[in-house]
Amino acid sequence: MHPLSLLIKPVSSQCNMQCGYCFYRNVSSSRQTTLNKPMSDMVMEQLVDKACSFASSSCTFAFQGGEPTLAGLPYFEKFVDRVRKHCPTELKTQFVLQTNALNLSDDMLRFFKDNGFLLGISLDGPAELHNMIRRDNSGRGTFVPVMETITRIQEAGIEFNILSVVTNRSVRFVKEIYTFFKNHGFRFIQFIPCLPPLPESRMQGVQTFPLSAESYGTFLIDLFNLWYTDLMAGQYTSIRQFDNYLLMLLRQPPEACDMGGRCSVQYVIESDGNIYPCDFFALDKYLLGNITALSFEEIDRQREKLRFIDESVELGAQCKACHYLPLCRGGCKRHRLMASGSMEDLTHNYFCKAFTAFFEVCGSRLVHAAELMKHQTQQ
């Protein structure tokens, strides 16, 4: 038993948008069976009951897609009601939902507010950048309806953060993106590097919007310069990657799984109850079992049998000799796959040049920022 965090796909990769860089649509298309039905009550009940009996201290239920709100408000009402009735009173439960913000009714927002949901809103920046890729199923840009929904979320007092995908195009507009988020009062932001399709992908005609290591390095440096200037002026914005570097410099473990030096224990639950060790690798060969048939203890044993976490620990000689390894730690397994194109070689990070350039230019100021944070917490 231990604190438990679940990533739940209530409608699998189904979505009311067609974003060209959608990694999970790519992942789901690479499996033999396509999932078209939402999670059944039976699967939901088994999931909740087993999670509540297995977890200790805390249990986080995070919903993602596709677009999870397509499951409908009744699904979430049943889910939360099951948690309230079947989880021990001493177990701390949390609810998180990542959404494109196109399908949030007033009733749904009231429910999320009443039950303390943290929302992650996908927004790539100003209208031109956001609409370039994030379009609905009719091909229309989604910036206006998303911003209208964010206003309603703010008015409802619901906690939220912003998730923004970085592409080779958006790296040229770092200042515009950062200033846009800042001017709208968005103080909790996660920037996500765009990924190419998996080597085994069967998707046809997909736009990849690839991000080069050189461009990503430039993006991180330019973003840090803006962030650090504001920090020195007493204006702090939480950028997840920088926050995690600060944690490590303060000798605390990073909370982001891609920054810990090895894959973490994860449970990605598909709409049919199948469980995978990571949403980047929710593939047939990594299937851990089904929640309706196995316990979490049995699922953990299957993960160990597959050596999913073990294979993420291997680093090449270049990484082991690198001065920046204590902060980089080799990076995400998915990013290593991008470098080699083969699961047989996960020893080098595709974004190595990006991180090296970032640490060389910004490293001393990053250390200074950590010292400031330490001083502030000691006051």
Disulfide bonds with the S-S distance in Angstrom:
Cys52-Cys87 1.67
